[in-house]
Amino acid sequence: FRRGHLALFYWNNTFFELESRIAGIKFAQLDARSTPWGASSAQYALLAVLLGFQILVEVVFGARSLWVRALKRHQKALQPRNDDERRELQSRKFSVSNLTRAMSAFRDELVRRAFVDQDREHSDNSSFSTDTQHRVGSHNLEPSSVEASHAAARICTMCMDAMRAPAATPCGHVFCWNCAASWSASHRACALCREPMELRDLLPLTHY
């Protein structure tokens, strides 16, 4: 305020003191062609311009400093929320990555088991199928032979174990649901006769 008042005084040569400007007290001017100190009005006007420019520069830099501080406070207030969002995004990426690895491992395990079952089926399928057909086609089977034939028919030819949740292929062969599903997912053909099939073609059997 003091420098602004001084710049106004240099500009119009009135109210040398701030109190005088507030009270409206003017100096008595004996010579209208000069200021009280004998300097020309143009010289004091130049001083007023320079002082006003200095005040303007300080106001601009002060406003800029206030704006920078306000911007820093705003960014600091937003920082915790940004950190939480960043951690949440990283957690989601980690979960998706884990799920992808788990699915890949599960697919590899299915393929591995399919190859193992295929090797086992090639070694045991011929003798087992011939023996089963001979027992079913005989007309002179004893009761014990019928029970044995029925028990053999309920053995899955892929896992060589008792059938669990039996399922039939379109060509009529019956396997465990898990065995048939794993095989058809990777081979898309019947494990015995190699007839083309899809996973959706499997038919679950109840009371088999």
Phi and psi in degrees as a GROMACS rama.xvg file:
@    title "Ramachandran Plot"
@    xaxis  label "Phi"
@    yaxis  label "Psi"
@TYPE xy
-62.9415  -45.385  ARG-2
-70.2493  -34.219  ARG-3
-64.3724  -41.2932  GLY-4
-63.5808  -39.5491  HIS-5
-65.9816  -37.9677  LEU-6
-63.7009  -39.2672  ALA-7
-65.3439  -36.7781  LEU-8
-65.0121  -43.4471  PHE-9
-64.2927  -28.8998  TYR-10
-76.8153  -44.1658  TRP-11
-118.884  4.67601  ASN-12
57.7605  36.8605  ASN-13
-134.837  151.774  THR-14
57.1875  76.6516  PHE-15
-66.3766  -37.6575  PHE-16
-105.205  149.679  GLU-17
-63.4452  -38.0588  LEU-18
-63.2934  -37.0535  GLU-19
-66.0483  -37.4839  SER-20
-66.4463  -40.32  ARG-21
-65.9816  -40.6906  ILE-22
-82.9288  -13.6017  ALA-23
79.8325  25.0438  GLY-24
-91.4606  122.195  ILE-25
-105.638  154.528  LYS-26
-77.5277  147.962  PHE-27
-79.9475  121.089  ALA-28
-100.733  113.253  GLN-29
-80.2379  -34.8317  LEU-30
-122.967  115.72  ASP-31
-71.3392  -12.7905  ALA-32
-88.5329  -8.41765  ARG-33
-144.647  166.55  SER-34
-81.8378  173.092  THR-35
-60.3301  -21.3531  PRO-36
-99.7791  2.55336  TRP-37
88.2317  2.30801  GLY-38
-85.0132  155.223  ALA-39
-75.5706  155.857  SER-40
-65.5565  -31.689  SER-41
-64.4794  -38.4825  ALA-42
-65.4353  -42.8532  GLN-43
-70.0301  -32.3887  TYR-44
-64.3353  -37.8975  ALA-45
-63.8201  -42.4299  LEU-46
-61.1542  -38.8064  LEU-47
-63.7261  -40.0498  ALA-48
-65.2112  -45.4706  VAL-49
-62.866  -43.8631  LEU-50
-65.7963  -39.2219  LEU-51
-64.8793  -38.6834  GLY-52
-64.5517  -40.5235  PHE-53
-61.5949  -43.3962  GLN-54
-63.02  -40.7366  ILE-55
-63.1705  -42.9091  LEU-56
-62.1132  -43.2483  VAL-57
-64.584  -37.823  GLU-58
-64.9158  -41.9136  VAL-59
-63.5628  -47.1401  VAL-60
-66.6271  -35.9407  PHE-61
-64.5873  -42.0032  GLY-62
-64.7772  -39.1314  ALA-63
-64.125  -41.2504  ARG-64
-62.9074  -41.643  SER-65
-63.2827  -40.6735  LEU-66
-65.3132  -40.2209  TRP-67
-64.9213  -42.6344  VAL-68
-64.43  -40.8749  ARG-69
-64.2894  -38.9779  ALA-70
-65.5514  -39.957  LEU-71
-64.953  -40.5555  LYS-72
-63.2209  -39.3661  ARG-73
-65.4434  -43.2372  HIS-74
-65.5741  -37.3699  GLN-75
-66.0633  -36.1825  LYS-76
-68.8758  -32.0044  ALA-77
-83.0947  -14.5991  LEU-78
-60.9468  -46.1236  GLN-79
-59.1797  -41.247  PRO-80
-64.9369  -39.5885  ARG-81
-64.7697  -38.1784  ASN-82
-63.5971  -42.3527  ASP-83
-62.6076  -43.3499  ASP-84
-63.9456  -38.0948  GLU-85
-66.4894  -42.1762  ARG-86
-65.0932  -38.6649  ARG-87
-64.809  -40.8725  GLU-88
-64.5105  -41.4668  LEU-89
-64.5001  -37.236  GLN-90
-64.2512  -41.1856  SER-91
-64.0255  -42.5367  ARG-92
-62.1487  -39.9582  LYS-93
-64.6128  -41.0456  PHE-94
-64.5941  -44.3442  SER-95
-63.0858  -39.8468  VAL-96
-64.8399  -41.8413  SER-97
-63.045  -42.1086  ASN-98
-63.0206  -40.8821  LEU-99
-63.3006  -43.7206  THR-100
-64.5822  -39.1426  ARG-101
-64.4655  -42.3686  ALA-102
-64.8343  -39.5649  MET-103
-64.8758  -41.7766  SER-104
-65.3691  -39.1143  ALA-105
-64.662  -41.652  PHE-106
-64.0446  -42.3144  ARG-107
-63.3567  -38.0838  ASP-108
-65.4403  -40.165  GLU-109
-61.5941  -43.6907  LEU-110
-63.7623  -42.3866  VAL-111
-62.2217  -45.2286  ARG-112
-65.2964  -34.5898  ARG-113
-63.8374  -41.7842  ALA-114
-67.3815  -37.8741  PHE-115
-64.5026  -45.5046  VAL-116
-63.6139  -35.9786  ASP-117
-64.8192  -42.9608  GLN-118
-63.8815  -41.479  ASP-119
-65.7831  -39.2531  ARG-120
-66.3914  -38.7624  GLU-121
-64.4481  -33.7165  HIS-122
-81.7805  -28.5516  SER-123
-110.964  -12.4232  ASP-124
-69.3846  -41.4951  ASN-125
-63.7985  -52.0475  SER-126
-65.8585  -38.471  SER-127
-67.7734  -42.7201  PHE-128
-64.5966  -41.8782  SER-129
-63.7009  -42.7758  THR-130
-67.1576  -39.7033  ASP-131
-66.2298  -44.1505  THR-132
-64.3602  -36.6851  GLN-133
-64.6493  -40.1422  HIS-134
-71.0022  -40.4963  ARG-135
-69.3548  -36.3588  VAL-136
-80.3251  -10.8954  GLY-137
-74.8792  139.566  SER-138
-97.3914  -3.73838  HIS-139
-116.48  36.3113  ASN-140
-75.3547  137.877  LEU-141
-81.4524  162.222  GLU-142
-54.1882  -40.7582  PRO-143
-65.7211  -35.7666  SER-144
-68.2791  -36.4758  SER-145
-64.5499  -42.7757  VAL-146
-64.3669  -40.7851  GLU-147
-65.0431  -39.5661  ALA-148
-64.7182  -40.3558  SER-149
-65.3803  -40.6126  HIS-150
-65.3919  -38.6451  ALA-151
-66.8734  -34.87  ALA-152
-66.9771  -22.1448  ALA-153
-91.9217  11.9336  ARG-154
-96.166  128.909  ILE-155
-72.7176  127.815  CYS-156
-76.4538  -5.51998  THR-157
-93.9052  -45.4223  MET-158
-101.426  -6.1918  CYS-159
56.4548  37.4274  MET-160
-134.255  169.869  ASP-161
-59.8312  138.372  ALA-162
-64.5982  135.875  MET-163
-121.403  121.796  ARG-164
54.3002  67.0178  ALA-165
-61.5703  147.58  PRO-166
-141.267  142.056  ALA-167
-104.895  143.512  ALA-168
-88.6134  165.346  THR-169
-58.8329  -26.2662  PRO-170
-85.1443  -3.13502  CYS-171
103.102  -4.66645  GLY-172
-80.1735  147.921  HIS-173
-119.61  132.328  VAL-174
-137.799  173.882  PHE-175
-63.4932  147.469  CYS-176
-60.1973  -46.3678  TRP-177
-63.4031  -40.5526  ASN-178
-64.5684  -47.6681  CYS-179
-65.1883  -40.3942  ALA-180
-66.2221  -44.0035  ALA-181
-62.2584  -42.1694  SER-182
-66.6242  -48.3938  TRP-183
-68.3607  -26.4173  SER-184
-66.4352  -29.0924  ALA-185
-107.199  -26.1935  SER-186
-109.39  -28.5497  HIS-187
56.4682  41.79  ARG-188
-158.854  156.368  ALA-189
-65.808  140.396  CYS-190
-70.0645  -22.223  ALA-191
-96.8936  -54.7917  LEU-192
-101.997  -4.64896  CYS-193
63.6569  22.8715  ARG-194
-71.7094  133.649  GLU-195
-58.278  139.753  PRO-196
-159.505  164.122  MET-197
-119.804  166.019  GLU-198
-61.0773  -34.7348  LEU-199
-70.6635  -12.5991  ARG-200
-82.3017  -10.7846  ASP-201
-66.5301  139.462  LEU-202
-117.668  111.529  LEU-203
-64.081  140.902  PRO-204
-112.715  131.431  LEU-205
-113.285  147.467  THR-206
57.4582  36.485  HIS-207
